[in-house]
């Protein structure tokens, strides 16, 4: 994920884009997370929490499925 982010940051710089919101805020709620680069760090923490939640749910579903 870090390599992908670095590649996208390079793409953003070369082509003057803002993929992944690495250059400027595009979503209103991101303003609550603070200035750059803090809003990126908060986005990464939220991403990690979502991943953990999805992984937990998937593990639970696999455990239920394996018992049936």
N, CA, C, O and CB atoms as a CASP TS submission, in Angstrom:
PFRMAT TS
TARGET T0000
AUTHOR 0000-0000-0000
METHOD Language model
MODEL 1
PARENT N/A
ATOM      1  N   UNK     1       0.820  -1.186   0.000  1.00  0.00           N
ATOM      2  CA  UNK     1       0.000   0.000   0.000  1.00  0.00           C
ATOM      3  C   UNK     1       0.871   1.260   0.000  1.00  0.00           C
ATOM      4  O   UNK     1       0.547   2.249  -0.657  1.00  0.00           O
ATOM      5  CB  UNK     1      -0.937  -0.007   1.204  1.00  0.00           C
ATOM      6  N   UNK     2       1.969   1.210   0.738  1.00  0.00           N
ATOM      7  CA  UNK     2       2.859   2.369   0.786  1.00  0.00           C
ATOM      8  C   UNK     2       3.502   2.616  -0.583  1.00  0.00           C
ATOM      9  O   UNK     2       3.640   3.763  -1.008  1.00  0.00           O
ATOM     10  CB  UNK     2       3.948   2.166   1.859  1.00  0.00           C
ATOM     11  N   UNK     3       3.893   1.540  -1.268  1.00  0.00           N
ATOM     12  CA  UNK     3       4.489   1.676  -2.607  1.00  0.00           C
ATOM     13  C   UNK     3       3.466   2.277  -3.566  1.00  0.00           C
ATOM     14  O   UNK     3       3.793   3.158  -4.361  1.00  0.00           O
ATOM     15  CB  UNK     3       4.987   0.297  -3.139  1.00  0.00           C
ATOM     16  N   UNK     4       2.228   1.798  -3.488  1.00  0.00           N
ATOM     17  CA  UNK     4       1.157   2.335  -4.340  1.00  0.00           C
ATOM     18  C   UNK     4       0.956   3.826  -4.073  1.00  0.00           C
ATOM     19  O   UNK     4       0.805   4.612  -5.009  1.00  0.00           O
ATOM     20  CB  UNK     4      -0.165   1.567  -4.101  1.00  0.00           C
ATOM     21  N   UNK     5       0.953   4.209  -2.807  1.00  0.00           N
ATOM     22  CA  UNK     5       0.761   5.609  -2.446  1.00  0.00           C
ATOM     23  C   UNK     5       1.891   6.470  -3.002  1.00  0.00           C
ATOM     24  O   UNK     5       1.650   7.567  -3.506  1.00  0.00           O
ATOM     25  CB  UNK     5       0.676   5.762  -0.922  1.00  0.00           C
ATOM     26  N   UNK     6       3.119   5.976  -2.911  1.00  0.00           N
ATOM     27  CA  UNK     6       4.262   6.726  -3.457  1.00  0.00           C
ATOM     28  C   UNK     6       4.137   6.851  -4.974  1.00  0.00           C
ATOM     29  O   UNK     6       4.412   7.916  -5.527  1.00  0.00           O
ATOM     30  CB  UNK     6       5.601   6.035  -3.085  1.00  0.00           C
ATOM     31  N   UNK     7       3.730   5.785  -5.648  1.00  0.00           N
ATOM     32  CA  UNK     7       3.538   5.848  -7.100  1.00  0.00           C
ATOM     33  C   UNK     7       2.459   6.866  -7.470  1.00  0.00           C
ATOM     34  O   UNK     7       2.631   7.639  -8.413  1.00  0.00           O
ATOM     35  CB  UNK     7       3.164   4.462  -7.648  1.00  0.00           C
ATOM     36  N   UNK     8       1.358   6.867  -6.736  1.00  0.00           N
ATOM     37  CA  UNK     8       0.276   7.817  -7.005  1.00  0.00           C
ATOM     38  C   UNK     8       0.736   9.240  -6.714  1.00  0.00           C
ATOM     39  O   UNK     8       0.363  10.164  -7.436  1.00  0.00           O
ATOM     40  CB  UNK     8      -0.971   7.475  -6.164  1.00  0.00           C
ATOM     41  N   UNK     9       1.536   9.432  -5.673  1.00  0.00           N
ATOM     42  CA  UNK     9       2.059  10.766  -5.379  1.00  0.00           C
ATOM     43  C   UNK     9       2.916  11.269  -6.541  1.00  0.00           C
ATOM     44  O   UNK     9       2.838  12.440  -6.911  1.00  0.00           O
ATOM     45  CB  UNK     9       2.882  10.752  -4.070  1.00  0.00           C
ATOM     46  N   UNK    10       3.728  10.390  -7.112  1.00  0.00           N
ATOM     47  CA  UNK    10       4.516  10.755  -8.285  1.00  0.00           C
ATOM     48  C   UNK    10       3.638  11.084  -9.472  1.00  0.00           C
ATOM     49  O   UNK    10       3.888  12.056 -10.185  1.00  0.00           O
ATOM     50  CB  UNK    10       5.465   9.640  -8.648  1.00  0.00           C
ATOM     51  N   UNK    11       2.611  10.278  -9.687  1.00  0.00           N
ATOM     52  CA  UNK    11       1.652  10.529 -10.772  1.00  0.00           C
ATOM     53  C   UNK    11       0.979  11.886 -10.569  1.00  0.00           C
ATOM     54  O   UNK    11       0.834  12.663 -11.512  1.00  0.00           O
ATOM     55  CB  UNK    11       0.584   9.399 -10.839  1.00  0.00           C
ATOM     56  N   UNK    12       0.571  12.162  -9.330  1.00  0.00           N
ATOM     57  CA  UNK    12      -0.065  13.446  -9.013  1.00  0.00           C
ATOM     58  C   UNK    12       0.854  14.613  -9.359  1.00  0.00           C
ATOM     59  O   UNK    12       0.418  15.610  -9.934  1.00  0.00           O
ATOM     60  CB  UNK    12      -0.450  13.504  -7.527  1.00  0.00           C
ATOM     61  N   UNK    13       2.136  14.478  -9.000  1.00  0.00           N
ATOM     62  CA  UNK    13       3.095  15.551  -9.247  1.00  0.00           C
ATOM     63  C   UNK    13       3.324  15.760 -10.751  1.00  0.00           C
ATOM     64  O   UNK    13       3.314  16.891 -11.237  1.00  0.00           O
ATOM     65  CB  UNK    13       4.427  15.241  -8.546  1.00  0.00           C
ATOM     66  N   UNK    14       3.528  14.671 -11.470  1.00  0.00           N
ATOM     67  CA  UNK    14       3.837  14.759 -12.905  1.00  0.00           C
ATOM     68  C   UNK    14       2.657  15.298 -13.703  1.00  0.00           C
ATOM     69  O   UNK    14       2.828  16.153 -14.572  1.00  0.00           O
ATOM     70  CB  UNK    14       4.241  13.386 -13.445  1.00  0.00           C
ATOM     71  N   UNK    15       1.453  14.793 -13.404  1.00  0.00           N
ATOM     72  CA  UNK    15       0.279  15.150 -14.197  1.00  0.00           C
ATOM     73  C   UNK    15      -0.621  16.188 -13.534  1.00  0.00           C
ATOM     74  O   UNK    15      -1.719  16.460 -14.021  1.00  0.00           O
ATOM     75  CB  UNK    15      -0.519  13.921 -14.482  1.00  0.00           C
ATOM     76  N   UNK    16      -0.160  16.770 -12.425  1.00  0.00           N
ATOM     77  CA  UNK    16      -0.909  17.801 -11.711  1.00  0.00           C
ATOM     78  C   UNK    16      -2.326  17.339 -11.365  1.00  0.00           C
ATOM     79  O   UNK    16      -3.307  18.023 -11.658  1.00  0.00           O
ATOM     80  CB  UNK    16      -0.969  19.076 -12.545  1.00  0.00           C
ATOM     81  N   UNK    17      -2.408  16.191 -10.748  1.00  0.00           N
ATOM     82  CA  UNK    17      -3.684  15.600 -10.316  1.00  0.00           C
ATOM     83  C   UNK    17      -3.733  15.539  -8.801  1.00  0.00           C
ATOM     84  O   UNK    17      -2.795  15.961  -8.126  1.00  0.00           O
ATOM     85  CB  UNK    17      -3.875  14.185 -10.917  1.00  0.00           C
ATOM     86  N   UNK    18      -4.839  15.008  -8.262  1.00  0.00           N
ATOM     87  CA  UNK    18      -5.003  14.909  -6.816  1.00  0.00           C
ATOM     88  C   UNK    18      -5.644  13.570  -6.435  1.00  0.00           C
ATOM     89  O   UNK    18      -6.596  13.531  -5.655  1.00  0.00           O
ATOM     90  CB  UNK    18      -5.855  16.081  -6.291  1.00  0.00           C
ATOM     91  N   UNK    19      -5.125  12.499  -6.980  1.00  0.00           N
ATOM     92  CA  UNK    19      -5.644  11.176  -6.645  1.00  0.00           C
ATOM     93  C   UNK    19      -5.233  10.861  -5.211  1.00  0.00           C
ATOM     94  O   UNK    19      -4.120  11.194  -4.803  1.00  0.00           O
ATOM     95  CB  UNK    19      -5.117  10.081  -7.642  1.00  0.00           C
ATOM     96  N   UNK    20      -6.099  10.234  -4.456  1.00  0.00           N
ATOM     97  CA  UNK    20      -5.905   9.890  -3.044  1.00  0.00           C
ATOM     98  C   UNK    20      -5.861  11.121  -2.139  1.00  0.00           C
ATOM     99  O   UNK    20      -5.499  11.003  -0.969  1.00  0.00           O
ATOM    100  CB  UNK    20      -4.626   9.095  -2.879  1.00  0.00           C
ATOM    101  N   UNK    21      -6.217  12.289  -2.650  1.00  0.00           N
ATOM    102  CA  UNK    21      -6.224  13.532  -1.857  1.00  0.00           C
ATOM    103  C   UNK    21      -4.862  13.826  -1.231  1.00  0.00           C
ATOM    104  O   UNK    21      -4.795  14.342  -0.115  1.00  0.00           O
ATOM    105  CB  UNK    21      -7.281  13.449  -0.757  1.00  0.00           C
ATOM    106  N   UNK    22      -3.795  13.507  -1.927  1.00  0.00           N
ATOM    107  CA  UNK    22      -2.456  13.727  -1.387  1.00  0.00           C
ATOM    108  C   UNK    22      -2.016  15.184  -1.484  1.00  0.00           C
ATOM    109  O   UNK    22      -1.113  15.601  -0.759  1.00  0.00           O
ATOM    110  CB  UNK    22      -1.463  12.851  -2.108  1.00  0.00           C
ATOM    111  N   UNK    23      -2.637  15.962  -2.363  1.00  0.00           N
ATOM    112  CA  UNK    23      -2.214  17.358  -2.552  1.00  0.00           C
ATOM    113  C   UNK    23      -3.157  18.364  -1.908  1.00  0.00           C
ATOM    114  O   UNK    23      -2.711  19.408  -1.432  1.00  0.00           O
ATOM    115  CB  UNK    23      -2.099  17.661  -4.023  1.00  0.00           C
ATOM    116  N   UNK    24      -4.430  18.072  -1.886  1.00  0.00           N
ATOM    117  CA  UNK    24      -5.419  19.007  -1.323  1.00  0.00           C
ATOM    118  C   UNK    24      -6.659  18.230  -0.913  1.00  0.00           C
ATOM    119  O   UNK    24      -6.924  17.138  -1.415  1.00  0.00           O
ATOM    120  CB  UNK    24      -5.788  20.129  -2.349  1.00  0.00           C
ATOM    121  N   UNK    25      -7.405  18.811   0.002  1.00  0.00           N
ATOM    122  CA  UNK    25      -8.649  18.187   0.459  1.00  0.00           C
ATOM    123  C   UNK    25      -9.712  18.250  -0.638  1.00  0.00           C
ATOM    124  O   UNK    25      -9.838  19.263  -1.326  1.00  0.00           O
ATOM    125  CB  UNK    25      -9.163  18.878   1.745  1.00  0.00           C
ATOM    126  N   UNK    26     -10.465  17.184  -0.800  1.00  0.00           N
ATOM    127  CA  UNK    26     -11.566  17.197  -1.762  1.00  0.00           C
ATOM    128  C   UNK    26     -12.900  16.842  -1.117  1.00  0.00           C
ATOM    129  O   UNK    26     -13.956  17.114  -1.688  1.00  0.00           O
ATOM    130  CB  UNK    26     -11.276  16.234  -2.895  1.00  0.00           C
ATOM    131  N   UNK    27     -12.859  16.243   0.056  1.00  0.00           N
ATOM    132  CA  UNK    27     -14.074  15.851   0.760  1.00  0.00           C
ATOM    133  C   UNK    27     -14.220  16.733   2.002  1.00  0.00           C
ATOM    134  O   UNK    27     -13.268  16.900   2.764  1.00  0.00           O
ATOM    135  CB  UNK    27     -14.040  14.331   1.146  1.00  0.00           C
ATOM    136  N   UNK    28     -15.382  17.281   2.198  1.00  0.00           N
ATOM    137  CA  UNK    28     -15.622  18.232   3.297  1.00  0.00           C
ATOM    138  C   UNK    28     -15.246  17.659   4.663  1.00  0.00           C
ATOM    139  O   UNK    28     -14.694  18.376   5.498  1.00  0.00           O
ATOM    140  CB  UNK    28     -17.085  18.649   3.311  1.00  0.00           C
ATOM    141  N   UNK    29     -15.533  16.393   4.901  1.00  0.00           N
ATOM    142  CA  UNK    29     -15.266  15.803   6.221  1.00  0.00           C
ATOM    143  C   UNK    29     -13.767  15.752   6.524  1.00  0.00           C
ATOM    144  O   UNK    29     -13.377  15.732   7.691  1.00  0.00           O
ATOM    145  CB  UNK    29     -15.860  14.390   6.301  1.00  0.00           C
ATOM    146  N   UNK    30     -12.920  15.731   5.485  1.00  0.00           N
ATOM    147  CA  UNK    30     -11.478  15.705   5.721  1.00  0.00           C
ATOM    148  C   UNK    30     -10.986  16.970   6.416  1.00  0.00           C
ATOM    149  O   UNK    30      -9.930  16.947   7.048  1.00  0.00           O
ATOM    150  CB  UNK    30     -10.741  15.524   4.409  1.00  0.00           C
ATOM    151  N   UNK    31     -11.716  18.053   6.317  1.00  0.00           N
ATOM    152  CA  UNK    31     -11.322  19.290   7.007  1.00  0.00           C
ATOM    153  C   UNK    31     -11.333  19.094   8.519  1.00  0.00           C
ATOM    154  O   UNK    31     -10.609  19.783   9.238  1.00  0.00           O
ATOM    155  CB  UNK    31     -12.260  20.449   6.619  1.00  0.00           C
ATOM    156  N   UNK    32     -12.143  18.164   9.004  1.00  0.00           N
ATOM    157  CA  UNK    32     -12.194  17.875  10.438  1.00  0.00           C
ATOM    158  C   UNK    32     -10.917  17.191  10.903  1.00  0.00           C
ATOM    159  O   UNK    32     -10.606  17.227  12.094  1.00  0.00           O
ATOM    160  CB  UNK    32     -13.406  17.001  10.765  1.00  0.00           C
ATOM    161  N   UNK    33     -10.167  16.565   9.991  1.00  0.00           N
ATOM    162  CA  UNK    33      -8.991  15.782  10.345  1.00  0.00           C
ATOM    163  C   UNK    33      -7.739  16.628  10.494  1.00  0.00           C
ATOM    164  O   UNK    33      -6.702  16.116  10.915  1.00  0.00           O
ATOM    165  CB  UNK    33      -8.757  14.724   9.315  1.00  0.00           C
ATOM    166  N   UNK    34      -7.808  17.904  10.161  1.00  0.00           N
ATOM    167  CA  UNK    34      -6.658  18.786  10.304  1.00  0.00           C
ATOM    168  C   UNK    34      -5.989  19.093   8.976  1.00  0.00           C
ATOM    169  O   UNK    34      -6.444  18.641   7.926  1.00  0.00           O
ATOM    170  CB  UNK    34      -5.658  18.176  11.243  1.00  0.00           C
ATOM    171  N   UNK    35      -4.904  19.864   9.024  1.00  0.00           N
ATOM    172  CA  UNK    35      -4.208  20.253   7.793  1.00  0.00           C
ATOM    173  C   UNK    35      -3.359  19.106   7.238  1.00  0.00           C
ATOM    174  O   UNK    35      -3.184  18.066   7.872  1.00  0.00           O
ATOM    175  CB  UNK    35      -3.323  21.478   8.052  1.00  0.00           C
ATOM    176  N   UNK    36      -2.838  19.339   6.027  1.00  0.00           N
ATOM    177  CA  UNK    36      -1.918  18.386   5.438  1.00  0.00           C
ATOM    178  C   UNK    36      -0.664  18.358   6.278  1.00  0.00           C
ATOM    179  O   UNK    36      -0.236  19.435   6.693  1.00  0.00           O
ATOM    180  CB  UNK    36      -1.598  18.740   3.968  1.00  0.00           C
ATOM    181  N   UNK    37      -0.043  17.257   6.566  1.00  0.00           N
ATOM    182  CA  UNK    37      -0.325  15.883   6.170  1.00  0.00           C
ATOM    183  C   UNK    37      -1.169  15.122   7.176  1.00  0.00           C
ATOM    184  O   UNK    37      -1.360  13.914   7.032  1.00  0.00           O
ATOM    185  CB  UNK    37       0.951  15.154   5.953  1.00  0.00           C
ATOM    186  N   UNK    38      -1.682  15.810   8.198  1.00  0.00           N
ATOM    187  CA  UNK    38      -2.432  15.102   9.244  1.00  0.00           C
ATOM    188  C   UNK    38      -3.680  14.434   8.708  1.00  0.00           C
ATOM    189  O   UNK    38      -4.019  13.335   9.147  1.00  0.00           O
ATOM    190  CB  UNK    38      -2.813  16.057  10.351  1.00  0.00           C
ATOM    191  N   UNK    39      -4.381  15.067   7.767  1.00  0.00           N
ATOM    192  CA  UNK    39      -5.601  14.431   7.267  1.00  0.00           C
ATOM    193  C   UNK    39      -5.271  13.140   6.522  1.00  0.00           C
ATOM    194  O   UNK    39      -6.098  12.230   6.473  1.00  0.00           O
ATOM    195  CB  UNK    39      -6.372  15.394   6.345  1.00  0.00           C
ATOM    196  N   UNK    40      -4.076  13.049   5.944  1.00  0.00           N
ATOM    197  CA  UNK    40      -3.677  11.802   5.292  1.00  0.00           C
ATOM    198  C   UNK    40      -3.446  10.721   6.349  1.00  0.00           C
ATOM    199  O   UNK    40      -3.853   9.574   6.163  1.00  0.00           O
ATOM    200  CB  UNK    40      -2.396  12.012   4.433  1.00  0.00           C
ATOM    201  N   UNK    41      -2.800  11.081   7.446  1.00  0.00           N
ATOM    202  CA  UNK    41      -2.570  10.121   8.535  1.00  0.00           C
ATOM    203  C   UNK    41      -3.883   9.635   9.121  1.00  0.00           C
ATOM    204  O   UNK    41      -4.035   8.444   9.395  1.00  0.00           O
ATOM    205  CB  UNK    41      -1.711  10.751   9.637  1.00  0.00           C
ATOM    206  N   UNK    42      -4.836  10.541   9.317  1.00  0.00           N
ATOM    207  CA  UNK    42      -6.150  10.152   9.847  1.00  0.00           C
ATOM    208  C   UNK    42      -6.856   9.233   8.854  1.00  0.00           C
ATOM    209  O   UNK    42      -7.467   8.245   9.260  1.00  0.00           O
ATOM    210  CB  UNK    42      -7.023  11.406  10.140  1.00  0.00           C
ATOM    211  N   UNK    43      -6.780   9.543   7.568  1.00  0.00           N
ATOM    212  CA  UNK    43      -7.375   8.664   6.553  1.00  0.00           C
ATOM    213  C   UNK    43      -6.764   7.265   6.616  1.00  0.00           C
ATOM    214  O   UNK    43      -7.478   6.272   6.480  1.00  0.00           O
ATOM    215  CB  UNK    43      -7.184   9.261   5.144  1.00  0.00           C
ATOM    216  N   UNK    44      -5.450   7.182   6.820  1.00  0.00           N
ATOM    217  CA  UNK    44      -4.791   5.878   6.904  1.00  0.00           C
ATOM    218  C   UNK    44      -5.250   5.102   8.144  1.00  0.00           C
ATOM    219  O   UNK    44      -5.428   3.886   8.083  1.00  0.00           O
ATOM    220  CB  UNK    44      -3.265   6.055   6.928  1.00  0.00           C
ATOM    221  N   UNK    45      -5.438   5.797   9.258  1.00  0.00           N
ATOM    222  CA  UNK    45      -5.929   5.129  10.476  1.00  0.00           C
ATOM    223  C   UNK    45      -7.349   4.616  10.250  1.00  0.00           C
ATOM    224  O   UNK    45      -7.669   3.493  10.637  1.00  0.00           O
ATOM    225  CB  UNK    45      -5.891   6.099  11.697  1.00  0.00           C
ATOM    226  N   UNK    46      -8.198   5.423   9.631  1.00  0.00           N
ATOM    227  CA  UNK    46      -9.564   4.990   9.336  1.00  0.00           C
ATOM    228  C   UNK    46      -9.550   3.789   8.396  1.00  0.00           C
ATOM    229  O   UNK    46     -10.323   2.848   8.575  1.00  0.00           O
ATOM    230  CB  UNK    46     -10.378   6.145   8.717  1.00  0.00           C
ATOM    231  N   UNK    47      -8.675   3.822   7.399  1.00  0.00           N
ATOM    232  CA  UNK    47      -8.537   2.698   6.480  1.00  0.00           C
ATOM    233  C   UNK    47      -8.144   1.433   7.229  1.00  0.00           C
ATOM    234  O   UNK    47      -8.709   0.368   6.980  1.00  0.00           O
ATOM    235  CB  UNK    47      -7.505   3.014   5.397  1.00  0.00           C
ATOM    236  N   UNK    48      -7.186   1.533   8.140  1.00  0.00           N
ATOM    237  CA  UNK    48      -6.749   0.367   8.911  1.00  0.00           C
ATOM    238  C   UNK    48      -7.885  -0.173   9.781  1.00  0.00           C
ATOM    239  O   UNK    48      -8.041  -1.387   9.916  1.00  0.00           O
ATOM    240  CB  UNK    48      -5.539   0.728   9.788  1.00  0.00           C
ATOM    241  N   UNK    49      -8.674   0.722  10.367  1.00  0.00           N
ATOM    242  CA  UNK    49      -9.810   0.275  11.188  1.00  0.00           C
ATOM    243  C   UNK    49     -10.845  -0.449  10.332  1.00  0.00           C
ATOM    244  O   UNK    49     -11.361  -1.492  10.733  1.00  0.00           O
ATOM    245  CB  UNK    49     -10.464   1.474  11.908  1.00  0.00           C
ATOM    246  N   UNK    50     -11.153   0.105   9.142  1.00  0.00           N
ATOM    247  CA  UNK    50     -12.105  -0.556   8.237  1.00  0.00           C
ATOM    248  C   UNK    50     -11.585  -1.933   7.823  1.00  0.00           C
ATOM    249  O   UNK    50     -12.343  -2.903   7.805  1.00  0.00           O
ATOM    250  CB  UNK    50     -12.360   0.318   6.982  1.00  0.00           C
ATOM    251  N   UNK    51     -10.296  -2.022   7.491  1.00  0.00           N
ATOM    252  CA  UNK    51      -9.711  -3.298   7.098  1.00  0.00           C
ATOM    253  C   UNK    51      -9.852  -4.311   8.230  1.00  0.00           C
ATOM    254  O   UNK    51     -10.261  -5.450   8.007  1.00  0.00           O
ATOM    255  CB  UNK    51      -8.229  -3.121   6.712  1.00  0.00           C
ATOM    256  N   UNK    52      -9.511  -3.886   9.447  1.00  0.00           N
ATOM    257  CA  UNK    52      -9.616  -4.789  10.605  1.00  0.00           C
ATOM    258  C   UNK    52     -11.056  -5.254  10.807  1.00  0.00           C
ATOM    259  O   UNK    52     -11.295  -6.434  11.065  1.00  0.00           O
ATOM    260  CB  UNK    52      -9.104  -4.092  11.881  1.00  0.00           C
ATOM    261  N   UNK    53     -12.011  -4.342  10.694  1.00  0.00           N
ATOM    262  CA  UNK    53     -13.418  -4.700  10.866  1.00  0.00           C
ATOM    263  C   UNK    53     -13.864  -5.694   9.797  1.00  0.00           C
ATOM    264  O   UNK    53     -14.514  -6.692  10.111  1.00  0.00           O
ATOM    265  CB  UNK    53     -14.300  -3.445  10.821  1.00  0.00           C
ATOM    266  N   UNK    54     -13.523  -5.431   8.551  1.00  0.00           N
ATOM    267  CA  UNK    54     -13.905  -6.338   7.464  1.00  0.00           C
ATOM    268  C   UNK    54     -13.244  -7.700   7.645  1.00  0.00           C
ATOM    269  O   UNK    54     -13.872  -8.734   7.416  1.00  0.00           O
ATOM    270  CB  UNK    54     -13.521  -5.738   6.096  1.00  0.00           C
ATOM    271  N   UNK    55     -11.975  -7.703   8.057  1.00  0.00           N
ATOM    272  CA  UNK    55     -11.276  -8.964   8.292  1.00  0.00           C
ATOM    273  C   UNK    55     -11.938  -9.765   9.414  1.00  0.00           C
ATOM    274  O   UNK    55     -12.087 -10.982   9.314  1.00  0.00           O
ATOM    275  CB  UNK    55      -9.807  -8.700   8.632  1.00  0.00           C
ATOM    276  N   UNK    56     -12.334  -9.066  10.488  1.00  0.00           N
ATOM    277  CA  UNK    56     -13.004  -9.735  11.609  1.00  0.00           C
ATOM    278  C   UNK    56     -14.342 -10.352  11.186  1.00  0.00           C
ATOM    279  O   UNK    56     -14.654 -11.488  11.542  1.00  0.00           O
ATOM    280  CB  UNK    56     -13.230  -8.742  12.754  1.00  0.00           C
ATOM    281  N   UNK    57     -15.115  -9.594  10.431  1.00  0.00           N
ATOM    282  CA  UNK    57     -16.405 -10.095   9.957  1.00  0.00           C
ATOM    283  C   UNK    57     -16.187 -11.290   9.042  1.00  0.00           C
ATOM    284  O   UNK    57     -16.887 -12.295   9.164  1.00  0.00           O
ATOM    285  CB  UNK    57     -17.192  -8.987   9.222  1.00  0.00           C
ATOM    286  N   UNK    58     -15.227 -11.195   8.127  1.00  0.00           N
ATOM    287  CA  UNK    58     -14.942 -12.290   7.214  1.00  0.00           C
ATOM    288  C   UNK    58     -14.483 -13.531   7.965  1.00  0.00           C
ATOM    289  O   UNK    58     -14.893 -14.644   7.635  1.00  0.00           O
ATOM    290  CB  UNK    58     -13.889 -11.871   6.203  1.00  0.00           C
ATOM    291  N   UNK    59     -13.635 -13.349   8.970  1.00  0.00           N
ATOM    292  CA  UNK    59     -13.176 -14.492   9.766  1.00  0.00           C
ATOM    293  C   UNK    59     -14.347 -15.142  10.493  1.00  0.00           C
ATOM    294  O   UNK    59     -14.427 -16.367  10.580  1.00  0.00           O
ATOM    295  CB  UNK    59     -12.099 -14.052  10.780  1.00  0.00           C
ATOM    296  N   UNK    60     -15.251 -14.324  11.012  1.00  0.00           N
ATOM    297  CA  UNK    60     -16.434 -14.863  11.677  1.00  0.00           C
ATOM    298  C   UNK    60     -17.326 -15.628  10.723  1.00  0.00           C
ATOM    299  O   UNK    60     -17.850 -16.685  11.074  1.00  0.00           O
ATOM    300  CB  UNK    60     -17.219 -13.752  12.323  1.00  0.00           C
ATOM    301  N   UNK    61     -17.503 -15.108   9.530  1.00  0.00           N
ATOM    302  CA  UNK    61     -18.321 -15.796   8.536  1.00  0.00           C
ATOM    303  C   UNK    61     -17.675 -17.101   8.097  1.00  0.00           C
ATOM    304  O   UNK    61     -18.374 -18.091   7.881  1.00  0.00           O
ATOM    305  CB  UNK    61     -18.555 -14.898   7.328  1.00  0.00           C
ATOM    306  N   UNK    62     -16.366 -17.119   7.962  1.00  0.00           N
ATOM    307  CA  UNK    62     -15.671 -18.359   7.599  1.00  0.00           C
ATOM    308  C   UNK    62     -15.803 -19.395   8.698  1.00  0.00           C
ATOM    309  O   UNK    62     -15.944 -20.584   8.414  1.00  0.00           O
ATOM    310  CB  UNK    62     -14.193 -18.086   7.313  1.00  0.00           C
ATOM    311  N   UNK    63     -15.758 -18.955   9.966  1.00  0.00           N
ATOM    312  CA  UNK    63     -15.909 -19.880  11.086  1.00  0.00           C
ATOM    313  C   UNK    63     -17.315 -20.468  11.089  1.00  0.00           C
ATOM    314  O   UNK    63     -17.482 -21.660  11.344  1.00  0.00           O
ATOM    315  CB  UNK    63     -15.618 -19.168  12.427  1.00  0.00           C
ATOM    316  N   UNK    64     -18.312 -19.663  10.814  1.00  0.00           N
ATOM    317  CA  UNK    64     -19.696 -20.152  10.755  1.00  0.00           C
ATOM    318  C   UNK    64     -19.848 -21.094   9.573  1.00  0.00           C
ATOM    319  O   UNK    64     -20.461 -22.155   9.698  1.00  0.00           O
ATOM    320  CB  UNK    64     -20.705 -18.972  10.643  1.00  0.00           C
ATOM    321  N   UNK    65     -19.297 -20.718   8.432  1.00  0.00           N
ATOM    322  CA  UNK    65     -19.430 -21.532   7.226  1.00  0.00           C
ATOM    323  C   UNK    65     -18.744 -22.887   7.391  1.00  0.00           C
ATOM    324  O   UNK    65     -19.244 -23.891   6.882  1.00  0.00           O
ATOM    325  CB  UNK    65     -18.846 -20.792   6.020  1.00  0.00           C
ATOM    326  N   UNK    66     -17.625 -22.936   8.082  1.00  0.00           N
ATOM    327  CA  UNK    66     -16.894 -24.198   8.234  1.00  0.00           C
ATOM    328  C   UNK    66     -17.615 -25.161   9.186  1.00  0.00           C
ATOM    329  O   UNK    66     -17.389 -26.369   9.116  1.00  0.00           O
ATOM    330  CB  UNK    66     -15.474 -23.924   8.746  1.00  0.00           C
ATOM    331  N   UNK    67     -18.480 -24.649  10.076  1.00  0.00           N
ATOM    332  CA  UNK    67     -19.232 -25.504  10.984  1.00  0.00           C
ATOM    333  C   UNK    67     -20.445 -26.125  10.321  1.00  0.00           C
ATOM    334  O   UNK    67     -20.952 -27.148  10.781  1.00  0.00           O
ATOM    335  CB  UNK    67     -19.662 -24.723  12.190  1.00  0.00           C
ATOM    336  N   UNK    68     -20.906 -25.522   9.258  1.00  0.00           N
ATOM    337  CA  UNK    68     -22.128 -25.999   8.596  1.00  0.00           C
ATOM    338  C   UNK    68     -21.837 -27.128   7.664  1.00  0.00           C
ATOM    339  O   UNK    68     -22.748 -27.651   7.023  1.00  0.00           O
ATOM    340  CB  UNK    68     -22.804 -24.883   7.839  1.00  0.00           C
TER
END
